[in-house]
Amino acid sequence: MRDSMESTRTGFPLRRSVAASAMGNATEWFDYGVYAATAGYLTSAFFPGELGTLGTMLGFAISFALRPLGGMVWGPLGDRIGRKAVLATTILLMSVATGAIGLLPTHATAGVLAPILLITLRVVQGFSTGGEYGGAATYLAECAQDRKRGFLGSFLEFGTLAGFVGGSAVVLACQLVLGSDAMYAGGWRIPFLLAVPLGLTGWYLRAKLDESPVFTELCEGERTPPAGLREVLTTYRRELLTLIGLVVALNVVNYTLLTYQPTYLQHTLGVGESTTTAMMLIGQLVMMVSLPFFGRLSDRVGRRPLWLVSLLGLTVFAVPMYWLMGRGIVWAVLGFVILGLLYVPQLSTISSTFPAIFPTHVRYAGFALGYNVSTAAFGGTAPLINEAVIEHTGWTLFPAVYMVAASLIGLIACAYLRETAGTSLHGTEIPEAETDRADEPVPVEIPVRGSGA
């Protein structure tokens, strides 16, 4: 039976699964890319005043407030009814919420209602995202061949950066075509509105998908193990805490380096709007093209070695590279690219590392809960914390120090991470590769409930 399932994961169906998963991630990150690149325009439109930038960063951070709740709702639902139905729903919610931002009245016309509506839409977007990423990564990991999970999973992150780069590129094009005055007058709305057709395309692709073969096999089994959030919190505490620790490092770096960076360059270093957007595009494109390389490398050498190299590299080089960014535009590009390449080994292996931490019956719930709790606490708040500290202390190297602290937490978590390269994700046991037989999971006893219980 396993062989027949393996054959269904090759060819066109697998390519379609990769494309549909990546499209949802691209939609999610298109929103973040646009929001980051239009932060100055949003501040003028919704948060006029001395603390306007903090208001815009709060609008970014608050979208993460409901991500844990979204994970608690969508994760167990995905483990119960399947990955496909949840993923089709979350991508629609995300794209509608993002597109609606482009239709909002500004503070000048609606007063305090304008920022309230903006924050409300960010909350909706955060709730839907709470089930999006964990579901997409879980679905893709369960569809990919065991020996190519790292390589195929890297395309989910390719979608992440494609969405982010696409959002930044659209903003840059609008800036060049419309000019600064027109962008402040309402041109900033255009990039947000483009999220709607992007999301509809992703929904169509996902609606045509088959359910993941790993989940299908679980449903066809005679005995069903206990699942849900309670099972995750009681039986899989080590796995949950390991994931949370890794995500602290991952997302502090991610949201500092990719989301807060435009604000940092413009307000702290005095770099122009178009120059900042172009510089970010260069760095992100370099990261994009390197993702599949590191994904394939992880299939050969394992996930843990890449995480260790990345975390150690960021710990050592974050402060020197941020110091370098303050020396001029060329140095800023170089520093950003170096930090981006040090970060890519983490980014490229998320989809192959995190789903494999949990067994099938709690995979979606465990991933969604741990990832979103950690992201809400440390990822989405990173731009706000960075901006607040720099504004009150003038310490321009704080973002680098924050990244170093997060990377040290990641190194502690990495010590508890099981190696899962080449390991099967089928069954109800925790996947773990042995040193001599990496294609077989290590048996782990878990309580199993009879189907009649």
Salt bridges, closest charged atoms under 4 A:
GLU6 OE1 - ARG9 NH2 2.04
GLU28 OE2 - ARG67 NH1 3.95
ASP31 OD2 - ARG122 NH1 2.70
ASP79 OD1 - ARG83 NH1 2.76
GLU132 OE2 - ARG206 NH2 2.70
GLU142 OE2 - ARG83 NH2 2.71
GLU142 OE2 - ARG363 NH1 2.90
ASP146 OD1 - ARG149 NH2 2.63
GLU217 OE2 - ARG2 NE 3.48
GLU217 OE1 - HIS426 ND1 2.86
GLU239 OE2 - ARG418 NH1 2.60
ASP299 OD1 - ARG303 NH1 2.98
GLU432 OE1 - ARG418 NE 3.36
GLU440 OE2 - ARG437 NH2 1.97
